[in-house]
Amino acid sequence: MASPDAAAPPPTEPERWRDLDMLLSRPGNLVHSTFDPSPVLRDLIGSYVEVLVVGAGGLGCELLKDLALSGFKNLHVIDMDTIDVSNLNRQFLFRIQDVGKPKAEVAAKRVMERVSGVNIVPHFCRIEDKELEFYNQFQIIVLGLDSIEARSYINSVACGFLEYDADDKPVQETVKPMVDGGTEGFKGHARVIIPGTTPCFECNIWLFPPQVKFPLCTLAETPRTAAHCIEYAHLIKWDEVHSGKPFDADDTEHMQWIYSEALKRAELFGISGVTYSLTQGVVKNIIPAIASTNAIISAACALEALKLVSGCSKSVSNYLTYNGLVGTHIKVTEFVRDTDCLVCGPGTLIELDTTSTLSEFIKMLEEHPKLLMSKASVTHGGNNLYMQSPEVLEQMTRPNLSIPMFELLKGTPFATVHVSGMAESNGKKVSSLRKLRVAFKGVEEASKMDTTESS
C-alpha cells in the first residue's frame, strides 16, 4: 500500500489535456462568433500559433508554464536579465545553481523538461535589439513586464503593424493582439489590447501613477531612509561624477555603481537597509512581487490568449484588475480607445514638398510638437531608408539622406512610414516607435487622404 505522503504520479497525456479538449470541442452561449468547436482544435493551435512572451521574471515564468499547459506548443521568450539569488523565492523555474545564467534560457529549458511536445525559443537580449519583423511572426504577444518604458515600446511595435483602409478602418490581417499582465504586491491587472479596436497602452497610460519623487534638499542634506541614499546616488552623485553621461538602469555596471555609492552614503549617515535588490527597485520603481499574485494574473492572461486564438469564449472587455490585499476583489472595466492616439491610430500626418529630402524629413521629426523625436531611423515597406545604427547600416543608408522622400517612396502621393528614435516621455528620453502618414503637397490624389491632422 502506497504511503499517503507519496507523490502522485504525473498525469498521462490524455488526462493532462482532458479539460482543455472538452472546452475546445463543445459549443456554448458565451463563445465568440468565429468559434468552431472541434476535438482537434488544440492540435491546430499547437501546430500553427506562435506566441511571444516578453519577460521571464516572476510573471514571465508563470506565463510560460500556463501557456504551455494551455496547448501552445510554439513559444518564444525574450528577456535581457540574468538570474539573481533574490529571484528564487518567487521565480519558481530557477534554482540556486542557475544564478548568473540568462533567465530566458533557463526558463525555456525548465518548461520544455516538464511539458512534453512544447518548443520554446529563448532570446537573451534587449527588446530593442530585435528587428521589427521579428515581432511580426507571432500571432499574439503576451507581456509579463515590470517597466512602463518596455510596455510602451512593445505596444508601439505591435501597433506599428496595424494598417487602415481608405475609410480608416483597421485591416484585420494586420492586427497584432497583445495580452498585458502586471503585478504590484497583492494587486495586479490583465488586459487585452487589440490595436485599432480596444485601447492600446498609450491610450490609457494615465492608469500608471507617476513615480514617487523625493525633495532634492532631503536627498542632499538630511537623508533618513535607504531609498534616500539610493536616490542621492542616482539623481545627484551620478551627474557629479559622470557629467554628460546618461544613466542606463538596464546596465549592470551602472546599477552596481549606484549601489556602491548608496552604501557609502548610508554608512555616512548611519542608515541601514541598502541592498542591491532594493537599489534596483528604487531606481526602476519596482514594487516587490508576491508569488500568488503572479500566479493569478498569469492564469488570467493565459486564458485570454487562449480565447483570442480559439474563440472558445468572448475576451474580457477589456481591463481586469485584482486586489488581494484585504480579501479578494476582482473587477473588469471597459475603457474607451482614444481615436486620436498617436500610436494605435492611423498615424500622424506629415505633409512634405516633393523636393523635401530624407534629411529634412528627419529634422522635421525633431521639431514636430507631437513627436519631438531625435536620432530617428526611417523604414518603409520593410526597407531601411535610413538607420542610425549599427554603423554598417548607417553607412549603407547614408546616401539616402540627400534624396527627396518623394523619390524614395516611389513617387506615391501618400505612404505610411515607420520611424524609431528617442522621444521625450515623463521628462526623460526613451526609445520610441511611431507610424507616420506622409502626403506630398500638390500631387494628384493626395487630397484623398485625411488631412485633418497636419504638421
C-alpha distance (Angstrom), angle and dihedral (degrees) to the residues before:
residue distance angle dihedral
M1 . . .
A2 3.81 . .
S3 3.78 119.6 .
P4 3.83 114.2 -104.6
D5 3.81 87.6 -128.2
A6 3.81 93.4 55.1
A7 3.80 114.4 116.3
A8 3.80 115.3 -104.5
P9 3.81 113.6 -110.5
P10 3.81 114.8 -102.3
P11 3.79 114.6 -96.1
T12 3.75 119.1 -96.8
E13 3.79 116.7 -116.3
P14 3.85 95.4 -99.7
E15 3.82 90.8 49.0
R16 3.79 93.0 48.0
W17 3.81 93.4 56.0
R18 3.82 99.4 34.2
D19 3.82 98.0 103.5
L20 3.80 94.0 40.5
D21 3.80 92.0 50.4
M22 3.80 89.8 49.7
L23 3.82 91.0 51.9
L24 3.81 92.7 49.6
S25 3.80 97.3 43.8
R26 3.77 103.9 53.0
P27 3.84 131.9 66.3
G28 3.79 124.6 -125.7
N29 3.79 145.6 174.9
L30 3.81 95.4 -102.7
V31 3.80 99.4 49.3
H32 3.79 124.4 117.3
S33 3.80 117.0 -98.0
T34 3.83 89.7 -113.4
F35 3.82 95.1 53.7
D36 3.80 114.2 124.3
P37 3.82 107.8 -175.1
S38 3.77 114.1 -142.9
P39 3.82 137.1 157.0
V40 3.81 88.4 -129.3
L41 3.82 95.9 50.6
R42 3.81 92.7 100.4
D43 3.79 90.5 54.9
L44 3.81 90.7 49.0
I45 3.80 91.5 51.6
G46 3.79 90.5 48.0
S47 3.79 92.5 50.1
Y48 3.80 103.1 42.4
V49 3.81 110.1 23.7
E50 3.80 120.1 86.0
V51 3.79 118.3 -167.0
L52 3.80 129.1 -167.7
V53 3.80 118.8 -150.3
V54 3.81 112.2 -160.4
G55 3.78 110.3 -154.3
A56 3.81 130.8 24.6
G57 3.79 100.1 -153.7
G58 3.79 128.0 105.4
L59 3.79 95.0 -47.8
G60 3.81 93.9 33.7
C61 3.82 92.6 56.8
E62 3.79 90.3 53.0
L63 3.81 91.5 46.4
L64 3.79 93.9 52.8
K65 3.79 91.3 50.2
D66 3.82 94.8 45.0
L67 3.79 94.9 45.8
A68 3.81 91.9 48.6
L69 3.81 89.3 51.2
S70 3.81 90.7 47.9
G71 3.79 93.9 64.1
F72 3.81 100.6 -91.9
K73 3.78 106.5 135.7
N74 3.81 101.9 169.7
L75 3.80 108.8 64.1
H76 3.78 134.9 157.7
V77 3.81 125.0 -166.9
I78 3.79 127.6 -165.0
D79 3.80 126.3 -166.2
M80 3.79 132.8 146.9
D81 3.82 97.5 -156.4
T82 3.78 132.6 97.0
I83 3.79 124.6 -140.7
D84 3.81 117.6 -87.7
V85 3.78 124.7 -166.0
S86 3.82 88.9 -116.7
N87 3.84 88.9 64.5
L88 3.79 95.2 63.0
N89 3.80 97.9 82.6
R90 3.81 93.9 67.0
Q91 3.82 109.6 9.2
F92 3.78 93.0 81.0
L93 3.81 98.4 -174.2
F94 3.81 91.8 68.4
R95 3.82 131.3 80.9
I96 3.79 133.8 -165.0
Q97 3.80 90.8 -99.2
D98 3.83 88.8 57.8
V99 3.82 94.7 63.7
G100 3.79 109.1 126.8
K101 3.81 94.8 21.0
P102 3.83 124.2 113.9
K103 3.80 111.5 -86.3
A104 3.80 94.1 -141.6
E105 3.80 93.9 54.0
V106 3.80 96.2 46.3
A107 3.82 93.9 43.6
A108 3.79 91.9 50.5
K109 3.80 92.2 48.4
R110 3.82 94.3 49.5
V111 3.81 95.5 48.9
M112 3.80 92.2 47.6
E113 3.82 88.7 52.0
R114 3.79 91.2 54.2
V115 3.81 103.0 38.5
S116 3.78 115.3 50.0
G117 3.78 119.3 -139.6
V118 3.80 97.0 21.5
N119 3.80 120.4 121.0
I120 3.81 118.5 -159.1
V121 3.80 121.3 -175.5
P122 3.83 112.7 -157.5
H123 3.80 124.0 -149.4
F124 3.79 115.5 -163.0
C125 3.80 100.6 -164.5
R126 3.78 145.4 82.4
I127 3.78 117.1 -70.5
E128 3.81 88.7 -122.6
D129 3.81 90.5 58.1
K130 3.80 92.4 71.0
E131 3.79 122.7 86.3
L132 3.80 114.4 -114.9
E133 3.80 91.4 -112.8
F134 3.80 89.3 62.1
Y135 3.80 88.8 69.0
N136 3.78 93.1 45.3
Q137 3.82 93.3 68.5
F138 3.80 93.6 70.3
Q139 3.79 126.1 87.5
I140 3.78 91.4 -152.2
I141 3.82 137.4 11.1
V142 3.80 120.8 -147.3
L143 3.80 118.3 -162.7
G144 3.80 125.5 -150.1
L145 3.80 98.2 168.6
D146 3.81 136.3 143.3
S147 3.80 96.7 -160.4
I148 3.80 130.0 84.9
E149 3.79 91.0 -155.4
A150 3.83 93.2 53.3
R151 3.80 91.7 48.1
S152 3.78 90.4 49.4
Y153 3.80 91.6 51.2
I154 3.82 95.6 50.1
N155 3.79 89.9 44.1
S156 3.81 89.7 54.3
V157 3.80 90.9 48.6
A158 3.81 94.3 51.3
C159 3.81 93.6 43.2
G160 3.80 89.2 47.8
F161 3.80 90.1 68.0
L162 3.81 91.0 56.3
E163 3.80 115.5 106.3
Y164 3.78 128.6 -168.1
D165 3.79 128.9 -147.6
A166 3.81 126.3 -130.6
D167 3.82 89.7 -79.6
D168 3.82 92.5 51.8
K169 3.80 91.5 -108.4
P170 3.84 117.8 142.3
V171 3.80 114.9 -101.1
Q172 3.81 100.8 -127.8
E173 3.81 94.9 -146.7
T174 3.82 89.4 63.0
V175 3.81 97.3 49.7
K176 3.83 113.4 116.3
P177 3.84 108.6 -166.2
M178 3.79 120.5 -149.3
V179 3.79 133.2 -164.6
D180 3.79 111.7 -156.0
G181 3.80 122.3 -162.0
G182 3.77 128.3 -177.5
T183 3.79 137.8 170.3
E184 3.81 135.3 -164.2
G185 3.77 113.2 -178.6
F186 3.81 107.5 -61.8
K187 3.81 92.7 -9.4
G188 3.79 130.0 81.1
H189 3.78 146.9 156.9
A190 3.78 139.4 -147.3
R191 3.76 120.9 -167.3
V192 3.75 139.0 173.4
I193 3.81 118.2 -133.5
I194 3.79 117.0 -165.9
P195 3.83 104.7 176.4
G196 3.78 112.4 -125.9
T197 3.82 93.0 15.2
T198 3.81 110.3 50.6
P199 3.82 127.2 30.1
C200 3.79 114.1 -76.8
F201 3.79 123.1 -142.8
E202 3.80 93.5 -88.9
C203 3.81 92.3 50.2
N204 3.81 89.5 63.8
I205 3.78 102.5 26.2
W206 3.80 87.9 126.4
L207 3.83 86.8 74.0
F208 3.80 88.3 77.2
P209 3.83 110.9 78.2
P210 3.81 117.9 -132.5
Q211 3.78 117.4 -96.9
V212 3.80 116.0 -92.3
K213 3.80 110.5 -99.2
F214 3.81 126.4 -155.0
P215 3.84 122.6 -147.7
L216 3.80 108.7 -101.4
C217 3.81 90.7 -133.8
T218 3.81 89.5 60.5
L219 3.80 91.8 48.7
A220 3.80 93.3 47.2
E221 3.81 101.3 39.6
T222 3.81 115.4 14.4
P223 3.82 112.7 24.3
R224 3.80 112.0 177.5
T225 3.80 105.2 172.4
A226 3.79 140.1 41.8
A227 3.82 88.6 -108.8
H228 3.81 90.0 57.9
C229 3.82 90.3 54.6
I230 3.81 91.9 48.7
E231 3.80 93.9 48.6
Y232 3.83 90.0 47.2
A233 3.80 89.5 57.5
H234 3.80 90.9 43.0
L235 3.82 102.0 44.0
I236 3.80 103.8 26.6
K237 3.80 113.8 17.4
W238 3.81 96.0 45.4
D239 3.81 93.0 59.0
E240 3.79 91.6 44.2
V241 3.80 92.6 55.6
H242 3.81 100.8 29.3
S243 3.78 101.8 37.9
G244 3.80 110.1 -169.7
K245 3.82 94.7 2.4
P246 3.82 112.3 117.9
F247 3.79 118.5 -129.2
D248 3.82 115.4 -121.3
A249 3.82 113.4 -157.9
D250 3.82 89.8 -162.8
D251 3.82 93.2 56.7
T252 3.81 108.4 95.7
E253 3.82 92.3 -154.5
H254 3.81 90.8 53.6
M255 3.81 91.4 48.2
Q256 3.81 91.8 47.1
W257 3.82 89.8 52.8
I258 3.82 91.1 52.5
Y259 3.81 89.9 48.9
S260 3.81 92.8 51.1
E261 3.80 93.2 48.1
A262 3.80 91.4 46.6
L263 3.81 89.9 53.1
K264 3.81 90.7 53.1
R265 3.80 90.5 48.8
A266 3.80 92.0 48.8
E267 3.81 93.0 49.9
L268 3.80 90.4 50.0
F269 3.82 92.0 56.4
G270 3.80 97.9 34.1
I271 3.81 94.4 -111.7
S272 3.80 121.9 149.4
G273 3.79 132.7 -162.9
V274 3.81 103.4 64.4
T275 3.81 108.2 141.6
Y276 3.79 132.9 161.5
S277 3.82 92.6 -112.8
L278 3.82 90.8 50.1
T279 3.81 89.1 49.2
Q280 3.80 89.5 55.1
G281 3.78 91.0 46.5
V282 3.81 95.1 50.6
V283 3.80 96.3 43.3
K284 3.82 94.2 44.1
N285 3.82 94.0 35.0
I286 3.81 91.0 -121.2
I287 3.81 118.1 167.7
P288 3.84 114.6 -150.3
A289 3.79 111.7 -94.6
I290 3.80 127.2 -126.0
A291 3.81 115.9 -144.5
S292 3.81 94.8 -141.0
T293 3.81 91.8 52.2
N294 3.81 90.1 51.8
A295 3.80 90.0 51.8
I296 3.82 93.8 50.6
I297 3.79 95.4 46.6
S298 3.80 92.3 44.1
A299 3.80 90.6 53.3
A300 3.81 90.2 52.4
C301 3.82 91.9 48.4
A302 3.81 94.3 47.6
L303 3.81 90.4 49.5
E304 3.81 91.3 50.9
A305 3.81 90.6 49.3
L306 3.81 89.6 52.3
K307 3.82 90.6 48.9
L308 3.80 91.8 51.2
V309 3.79 95.9 52.6
S310 3.81 98.4 37.5
G311 3.79 106.8 28.4
C312 3.84 89.2 -137.8
S313 3.80 88.1 141.9
K314 3.77 137.9 2.5
S315 3.80 115.1 -87.2
V316 3.78 121.7 -109.5
S317 3.81 112.4 -90.4
N318 2.92 93.0 -110.3
Y319 3.82 131.2 -76.0
L320 3.81 121.9 40.5
T321 3.79 119.0 -168.6
Y322 3.80 127.4 -167.3
N323 3.80 127.5 -163.3
G324 3.79 118.4 -176.8
L325 3.81 97.7 165.3
V326 3.82 94.9 102.6
G327 3.78 111.0 15.5
T328 3.79 115.8 -43.9
H329 3.79 123.6 -55.7
I330 3.81 122.6 177.7
K331 3.79 122.8 177.3
V332 3.80 135.3 173.0
T333 3.80 118.7 -149.9
E334 3.79 124.6 -171.8
F335 3.79 108.3 -143.2
V336 3.79 122.1 -166.1
R337 3.78 122.6 -120.1
D338 3.81 118.7 -115.6
T339 3.80 103.3 -120.8
D340 3.81 89.6 -160.0
C341 3.81 94.3 51.9
L342 3.81 111.5 142.6
V343 3.81 91.5 -145.3
C344 3.82 108.9 42.7
G345 3.82 97.0 25.1
P346 3.81 125.6 91.8
G347 3.81 89.4 -82.8
T348 3.77 139.1 -92.2
L349 3.80 111.4 -70.4
I350 3.80 117.5 -123.9
E351 3.82 117.1 -172.9
L352 3.80 116.5 -153.8
D353 3.77 138.3 -179.6
T354 3.77 113.7 -117.4
T355 3.81 87.4 -114.5
S356 3.83 95.6 54.0
T357 3.80 109.7 119.0
L358 3.78 127.2 -140.4
S359 3.80 88.9 -108.7
E360 3.81 90.8 55.6
F361 3.81 90.0 47.3
I362 3.82 91.2 54.1
K363 3.81 89.9 48.7
M364 3.80 89.1 51.6
L365 3.81 90.0 56.6
E366 3.81 90.2 59.2
E367 3.81 91.3 55.2
H368 3.82 100.4 38.1
P369 3.85 106.2 113.0
K370 3.82 93.2 -139.7
L371 3.80 95.9 45.3
L372 3.83 112.3 30.0
M373 3.79 88.3 177.7
S374 3.79 121.3 167.3
K375 3.82 130.7 -170.1
A376 3.80 90.2 22.0
S377 3.79 125.4 -172.4
V378 3.81 116.1 -158.4
T379 3.81 130.4 -150.3
H380 3.80 133.5 175.4
G381 3.78 127.6 -171.8
G382 3.80 91.3 -11.9
N383 3.82 92.1 -53.1
N384 3.80 122.6 118.4
L385 3.79 110.5 -124.6
Y386 3.79 93.2 175.3
M387 3.82 130.4 -8.3
Q388 3.79 123.7 -167.2
S389 3.80 90.9 -156.7
P390 2.97 157.1 67.5
E391 3.79 95.8 36.9
V392 3.80 94.1 -122.4
L393 3.82 91.7 56.8
E394 3.78 91.8 44.1
Q395 3.80 89.9 55.7
M396 3.81 92.4 46.1
T397 3.82 94.2 50.6
R398 3.82 98.4 36.2
P399 3.85 94.0 93.7
N400 3.84 88.4 62.4
L401 3.80 90.9 66.8
S402 3.80 91.9 79.9
I403 3.82 94.8 45.0
P404 3.84 119.9 96.1
M405 3.81 114.0 -106.1
F406 3.82 88.8 -129.4
E407 3.79 89.1 63.1
L408 3.81 94.4 43.4
L409 3.81 89.9 52.3
K410 3.82 91.2 52.6
G411 3.80 95.4 -109.1
T412 3.82 95.7 -66.9
P413 3.82 114.9 154.8
F414 3.80 91.2 -130.3
A415 3.80 136.4 6.3
T416 3.79 143.3 169.7
V417 3.79 117.9 -113.7
H418 3.79 131.5 179.6
V419 3.78 122.7 -138.3
S420 3.79 129.1 -170.0
G421 3.76 127.3 -170.8
M422 3.79 143.9 104.7
A423 3.79 118.4 -43.3
E424 3.78 131.7 174.9
S425 3.81 117.2 -102.6
N426 3.81 123.8 170.4
G427 3.77 91.1 -15.7
K428 3.80 98.6 -49.6
K429 3.78 137.7 84.7
V430 3.82 115.7 -104.0
S431 3.80 135.8 171.9
S432 3.79 108.8 -89.0
L433 3.80 139.9 -178.2
R434 3.78 124.1 -158.6
K435 3.78 135.7 -178.4
L436 3.81 114.7 -139.8
R437 3.79 133.6 -169.4
V438 3.79 110.7 -143.5
A439 3.81 119.2 -158.7
F440 3.80 125.6 -179.5
K441 3.77 118.8 -136.1
G442 3.78 117.0 -119.5
V443 3.79 95.3 9.2
E444 3.81 116.6 131.9
E445 3.82 113.9 -101.5
A446 3.81 92.5 16.8
S447 3.78 88.7 111.0
K448 3.82 89.1 65.7
M449 3.77 89.1 73.1
D450 3.78 119.4 87.9
T451 3.78 105.9 -102.8
T452 3.76 99.0 178.3
E453 3.81 89.2 115.5
S454 3.80 115.8 48.1
S455 3.75 139.7 165.3
